[in-house]
């Protein structure tokens, strides 16, 4: 369980499942690593998706396709970031050993997905993709 009082740049509510269930099952190591990334970047960033329970609409559609996403593990987040800040975030994240990197940098909803999953978690890693 994450001790949110030790995480100065983020709050538990930012990572709570947005389906309405109120679940926040984030991995402590992931949150600490994300805080370290925030400190290295030296700019704030908004979490647009943190934990997603299996009943979240996005996860339900993925389950029908045979697999839930990294968000259900509590070891992933989507970060609203664009332009030079996106480059800085990606540079630091790769140097810090984040293993999953998804990039969406077109249109209004620009974000970067980060996770720390491994092959042992059932996800091929390291991995990079675009949306």
N, C-alpha and C positions, 0 to 999 in steps of 0.2 A: 504494500500500500504506500502511496506517495505521501510524504509529509509536505504539504503545499506551503507551509510556513518557511521551508528551506528553499523555495523556488521564487525568487523576487520578481521575475519578469512575466510570470504566467499565473493564471488562477485555474482552479479545478473546473469552473464553469466553461472555460474555453474548450475543454476537452470532453465535455459531457455529450452523450449521444443526443442527436437532435430529432430523434423520432418521437420524443415525448416520454420515454421510459425513465429518463434521469440517470442512467447508468454511466459511471466513469471508472473504467477498469484499465487505467493507464499503467504501463510498466515503469517502475521507478528509475531504472537505468536509462530508459529512453528519455524520460522527462529531464533527468540530470544532464544527459548529453545535449538535449535541445537547449537547455539553459546555457550550457557552455558554448554552443553554437551562437546563441543570441549575444553573449558577451563578446565573442570574437568578431561578430559582424559589426557590432557597435551601432546598431540601429534596431528599432522595434519592428516586430512583424505580427500580423494577425493570424491566428489559427482559424482556418475556415472549416476544417473537419478533423476531429481527433478520434475518440473512441466511437465505434459504430457497433451496436448490438446486432445479433443475427436477424432480428426482426425489423431493423431499419430498412426502408424501402430499397435503397441501393443494394444492401446485402441480400435481401430476399431475391432480387433479380439475379444476383451473382450466384446464389445458392441453386437456383433453378438451372443455371448453366454448369453446375457441378463444383463450384469453389467459392468460398467466402474470400474477402479481401484482407490485406494486411491490417486494416483498421480494426478488425475484430480481435486482434491479438493485443491491442494496447501499445503496440510498438511502432506506430505510424501516425503521421499527421500531414495535413495539407496546409501550406503556408501561403498567404496572399503576399505576393512579391512580384516585382517587374523590373525590367531594364537592368541598370547597373547593379541595383541591389540584388536582383536575381542571380546575376553573375557572381557577386561576392558570396552570397549564401551557398551557391552550388560549389564554388571553389573551396570554401571552408568545410562544407559537409563532406565532400569527397576526401579531403585531407584528414578529417576526423574519423573516417571509417563508417559513415552511414552507408548501408549496402544497397538500398533501393532508392532510386531517384527517378521520379516521373516529372516531366516538364510540360506545362501548358502556358505558352507565352503569346497567345493571340487572342484578340477580342477583349471583352470587358472583364471576364472572370479569370484573370491570369493567376497561376499558382505554381508551386513546386511541392510535390509529394516527397517526403523523406521517411525512411524506415530503417530499422536495424536488424531485420530478419536474416536468417541464414538458411542454407539448404536443409539443415536439421529441423527447421520449423516448417518445412514443406514448400518453401519458395525458392526458386533458383536465384541465387545471389552470389556475387554482386550482379546488379541488373540496372539498366537505364532504359527508359522509354519515353515516348511523347504521347500526348493526348490529342 
